[in-house]
């Protein structure tokens, strides 16, 4: 009787191949339609892709995204720390801020800030019950750009607060207690122990928020700010070439989102580097360093 080894036959999944063929067929129909339909007006798309007005609008979009996200991240960190504070006043104020700006639609907030002068014609600086020292017309301060940054930044801050808070509470509370037992101050504990570990949780949703902010800046077109969408609207309002100009805007938005996604992955890889389940965390590394210093 001869020994023999049975051949291993890989499992076949016909359903996967059928689904793949269906997807390829659908994609083929879409591409063929886009190339053959004269309504897309691809020569017009190519003409305006690098037009000065479009590039200037795209620069405004990138600038608004960066500025609003900076405001949102700073406010989010402050609100998250206040939300976790043992002081009930600070925690309540942060909770109300998050509740208000997450609950009201962003477009409503932008229009509200733009029309703030209807509620407060002037902004008075002074002491309560002693009159104002300086009075400035509200419209001189709340320009369309200021209204856009207030609306985008305050709204983003509410979302970032929950993202940061989620990252902070993801760290084992025992590490904070152990750090305090070593005599570390709360600020030192937060900076050296909590935040480095929380960043692994905070970075991915923050990257999504940046891409979301990129698209949300299109709403400032209602404030007559010359962002990418407003620039496109101005052109097709004159030429009546609506579809090709919207394609131009879509291509630029997709290009920016692709670059931001790549940057997000690099940052995630950086903060995820060295994070292994079998490696000591930051606190145990610090404890070991302290032990070496004392011996």
C-alpha positions as CSV (number, residue, x, y, z in Angstrom):
1,X,0.0,0.0,0.0
2,X,1.6,3.3,-1.1
3,X,1.3,6.5,0.9
4,X,0.1,9.5,-1.0
5,X,-0.9,13.0,-0.2
6,X,-4.2,14.3,-1.4
7,X,-3.9,17.4,-3.6
8,X,-5.3,20.5,-1.9
9,X,-8.0,22.0,-4.1
10,X,-8.5,25.8,-3.4
11,X,-12.1,26.7,-2.7
12,X,-14.0,28.3,-5.5
13,X,-16.2,31.3,-5.0
14,X,-18.3,31.8,-8.2
15,X,-20.4,34.4,-6.6
16,X,-17.4,36.7,-6.1
17,X,-16.5,36.5,-9.8
18,X,-20.1,37.1,-10.9
19,X,-20.2,40.2,-8.6
20,X,-16.8,41.4,-10.0
21,X,-18.0,41.0,-13.6
22,X,-21.2,42.9,-12.8
23,X,-19.2,45.7,-11.2
24,X,-16.9,45.9,-14.3
25,X,-19.8,45.9,-16.6
26,X,-21.5,48.8,-14.7
27,X,-18.3,50.7,-14.6
28,X,-17.8,50.2,-18.3
29,X,-21.3,51.5,-19.1
30,X,-20.7,54.6,-16.9
31,X,-17.3,55.4,-18.5
32,X,-18.8,54.9,-22.0
33,X,-21.7,57.2,-21.2
34,X,-19.4,59.9,-19.8
35,X,-17.2,59.8,-22.9
36,X,-20.0,59.6,-25.5
37,X,-22.5,62.0,-23.9
38,X,-21.8,65.5,-25.4
39,X,-23.5,67.1,-22.4
40,X,-20.4,66.6,-20.3
41,X,-18.5,69.0,-22.5
42,X,-15.0,67.7,-21.7
43,X,-13.2,70.4,-23.7
44,X,-14.9,73.0,-21.5
45,X,-13.8,71.0,-18.4
46,X,-10.2,71.0,-19.6
47,X,-10.4,74.7,-20.5
48,X,-11.4,75.8,-17.0
49,X,-9.4,73.3,-14.9
50,X,-6.5,75.7,-14.6
51,X,-8.3,79.0,-15.0
52,X,-7.0,81.7,-12.7
53,X,-10.4,82.2,-11.1
54,X,-10.8,78.5,-10.4
55,X,-7.3,78.3,-8.9
56,X,-7.9,81.3,-6.7
57,X,-11.1,79.8,-5.5
58,X,-9.4,76.5,-4.7
59,X,-6.8,78.4,-2.7
60,X,-9.5,80.1,-0.7
61,X,-11.1,76.7,-0.1
62,X,-7.8,75.2,1.2
63,X,-7.1,78.3,3.4
64,X,-10.6,78.2,4.9
65,X,-10.2,74.5,5.6
66,X,-6.9,75.0,7.4
67,X,-8.1,78.0,9.4
68,X,-11.4,76.5,10.4
69,X,-9.8,73.2,11.4
70,X,-7.2,75.0,13.5
71,X,-9.9,76.9,15.3
72,X,-11.9,73.7,15.7
73,X,-9.0,71.6,17.1
74,X,-8.0,74.2,19.6
75,X,-11.7,74.7,20.8
76,X,-12.2,70.9,20.7
77,X,-9.2,70.3,23.0
78,X,-10.3,73.0,25.5
79,X,-13.9,71.8,25.5
80,X,-12.9,68.1,25.9
81,X,-10.8,69.0,28.9
82,X,-13.5,71.1,30.4
83,X,-16.0,68.3,29.8
84,X,-13.9,66.0,31.9
85,X,-13.2,68.5,34.6
86,X,-14.4,67.8,38.1
87,X,-15.7,71.3,38.3
88,X,-19.4,71.1,37.5
89,X,-19.6,74.6,36.0
90,X,-16.8,73.9,33.5
91,X,-18.3,70.5,32.6
92,X,-21.8,72.0,32.1
93,X,-20.5,74.9,30.0
94,X,-18.6,72.5,27.7
95,X,-21.6,70.2,27.5
96,X,-23.9,73.1,26.5
97,X,-21.4,74.3,23.9
98,X,-21.2,70.8,22.3
99,X,-25.0,70.3,22.4
100,X,-25.7,73.7,20.8
101,X,-23.2,73.7,17.9
102,X,-23.7,70.0,17.1
103,X,-27.4,70.4,17.1
104,X,-27.9,73.4,14.8
105,X,-27.2,72.9,11.1
106,X,-24.0,74.5,9.9
107,X,-25.7,76.5,7.2
108,X,-28.0,78.0,9.8
109,X,-25.0,79.0,11.9
110,X,-23.2,80.6,9.0
111,X,-26.3,82.7,8.1
112,X,-26.8,83.6,11.8
113,X,-23.2,84.9,12.2
114,X,-23.5,86.8,8.9
115,X,-26.6,88.6,10.2
116,X,-25.4,89.2,13.8
117,X,-25.7,92.9,13.2
118,X,-29.5,92.6,13.1
119,X,-29.3,91.4,16.7
120,X,-26.4,93.5,18.0
121,X,-25.8,96.6,15.8
122,X,-22.7,97.5,17.7
123,X,-20.2,95.6,19.8
124,X,-19.6,97.5,23.1
125,X,-16.5,97.1,25.2
126,X,-16.7,98.1,28.8
127,X,-17.7,97.1,32.3
128,X,-21.2,95.9,33.2
129,X,-23.4,98.6,34.7
130,X,-20.7,101.3,33.9
131,X,-21.4,101.9,30.3
132,X,-19.2,101.1,27.3
133,X,-15.7,102.5,26.7
134,X,-15.6,101.6,23.1
135,X,-18.4,100.9,20.6
136,X,-17.7,99.3,17.2
137,X,-20.3,98.6,14.4
138,X,-20.8,94.9,14.2
139,X,-20.5,94.8,10.5
140,X,-17.0,96.2,10.8
141,X,-16.0,93.1,12.7
142,X,-18.3,90.3,11.5
143,X,-17.3,90.5,7.8
144,X,-18.2,87.6,5.5
145,X,-14.8,86.0,6.2
146,X,-15.2,86.4,9.9
147,X,-18.7,84.9,9.8
148,X,-17.4,81.9,7.8
149,X,-14.6,81.3,10.3
150,X,-16.9,81.6,13.3
151,X,-19.5,79.3,11.8
152,X,-17.0,76.7,10.6
153,X,-14.7,76.9,13.5
154,X,-17.3,76.8,16.3
155,X,-19.2,74.0,14.7
156,X,-16.0,71.9,14.1
157,X,-14.9,72.6,17.7
158,X,-18.0,70.8,19.0
159,X,-17.3,67.7,17.0
160,X,-13.6,67.7,17.8
161,X,-14.4,68.0,21.5
162,X,-16.2,64.6,21.4
163,X,-13.4,63.1,19.3
164,X,-10.7,64.3,21.8
165,X,-12.8,63.2,24.7
166,X,-13.3,59.8,23.2
167,X,-9.5,59.5,22.8
168,X,-8.8,60.6,26.4
169,X,-11.3,58.2,28.0
170,X,-9.9,55.3,25.8
171,X,-6.7,55.4,28.0
172,X,-6.8,53.1,31.0
173,X,-7.7,55.2,34.1
174,X,-5.2,53.2,36.1
175,X,-2.3,54.9,34.3
176,X,-3.5,58.3,35.4
177,X,-3.7,57.0,39.0
178,X,-0.3,55.4,38.8
179,X,1.3,58.6,37.4
180,X,-0.2,60.6,40.3
181,X,1.2,58.1,42.7
182,X,4.7,58.9,41.2
183,X,4.1,62.6,42.0
184,X,3.4,63.7,38.4
185,X,1.2,66.8,38.1
186,X,-2.0,66.5,36.1
187,X,-0.6,68.6,33.3
188,X,2.5,66.4,33.1
189,X,0.5,63.3,33.2
190,X,-1.7,64.5,30.4
191,X,1.2,65.5,28.2
192,X,3.5,62.5,28.8
193,X,1.1,59.6,29.4
194,X,-2.5,60.3,28.3
195,X,-2.2,62.3,25.1
196,X,0.5,60.1,23.3
197,X,-1.8,57.1,23.7
198,X,-5.0,58.9,23.0
199,X,-3.6,60.2,19.7
200,X,-4.0,56.7,18.2
201,X,-7.7,57.0,18.7
202,X,-8.0,60.8,17.9
203,X,-6.1,60.9,14.6
204,X,-8.3,58.7,12.3
205,X,-11.6,60.6,13.0
206,X,-9.8,63.9,12.9
207,X,-8.6,63.1,9.4
208,X,-12.2,62.4,8.4
209,X,-13.2,65.8,10.0
210,X,-10.6,67.5,7.8
211,X,-12.0,66.0,4.7
212,X,-15.5,66.8,5.9
213,X,-14.4,70.4,6.5
214,X,-13.0,70.6,3.0
215,X,-16.5,69.9,1.6
216,X,-18.3,72.0,4.2
217,X,-16.4,75.1,3.1
218,X,-18.6,75.0,0.0
219,X,-21.4,76.4,2.2
220,X,-19.7,79.7,2.5
221,X,-20.6,80.5,-1.0
222,X,-23.9,81.8,0.5
223,X,-21.8,84.5,2.1
224,X,-20.4,85.6,-1.2
225,X,-16.9,84.4,-0.3
226,X,-14.9,83.5,-3.5
227,X,-14.2,79.9,-2.6
228,X,-14.1,77.1,-5.2
229,X,-17.8,76.6,-5.5
230,X,-18.6,80.4,-5.6
231,X,-16.0,80.8,-8.4
232,X,-17.5,78.0,-10.4
233,X,-21.0,79.5,-9.9
234,X,-19.9,82.8,-11.1
235,X,-18.5,81.3,-14.3
236,X,-21.5,79.1,-15.2
237,X,-23.8,82.0,-14.3
238,X,-22.3,83.8,-17.2
239,X,-21.7,81.0,-19.6
240,X,-24.6,78.7,-18.7
241,X,-22.1,75.7,-18.8
242,X,-23.3,74.4,-15.5
243,X,-22.4,70.7,-15.8
244,X,-18.8,71.0,-17.0
245,X,-18.0,73.7,-14.4
246,X,-19.5,71.5,-11.6
247,X,-17.2,68.7,-12.9
248,X,-14.3,71.0,-12.6
249,X,-15.1,71.8,-8.9
250,X,-15.7,68.1,-8.2
251,X,-12.3,67.1,-9.7
252,X,-10.5,69.7,-7.5
253,X,-12.4,68.6,-4.4
254,X,-11.5,65.0,-5.1
255,X,-7.9,65.8,-5.7
256,X,-7.6,67.7,-2.4
257,X,-9.5,64.9,-0.5
258,X,-7.1,62.3,-2.0
259,X,-4.0,64.2,-0.8
260,X,-5.5,64.7,2.6
261,X,-6.3,61.0,2.9
262,X,-2.7,60.2,2.0
263,X,-1.5,62.6,4.7
264,X,-3.9,61.1,7.2
265,X,-2.6,57.6,6.5
266,X,1.0,58.7,7.0
267,X,0.1,60.3,10.4
268,X,-1.8,57.2,11.5
269,X,1.2,55.1,10.6
270,X,3.5,57.4,12.5
271,X,1.4,57.3,15.7
272,X,0.7,53.6,15.3
273,X,4.4,52.8,15.0
274,X,5.7,50.8,17.9
275,X,2.2,50.2,19.3
276,X,2.1,46.4,19.9
277,X,0.1,44.5,22.4
278,X,3.3,42.8,23.8
279,X,5.1,46.1,24.3
280,X,5.0,48.2,27.5
281,X,2.9,51.3,27.3
282,X,4.2,54.8,28.0
283,X,3.7,54.6,31.7
284,X,5.6,51.4,32.3
285,X,8.4,52.8,30.1
286,X,8.5,55.9,32.4
287,X,8.5,53.7,35.5
288,X,11.4,51.8,34.2
289,X,13.4,55.0,33.5
290,X,12.6,56.2,37.0
291,X,13.9,53.0,38.5
292,X,17.1,53.2,36.6
293,X,17.7,56.8,37.8
294,X,17.3,55.7,41.4
295,X,19.6,52.8,41.2
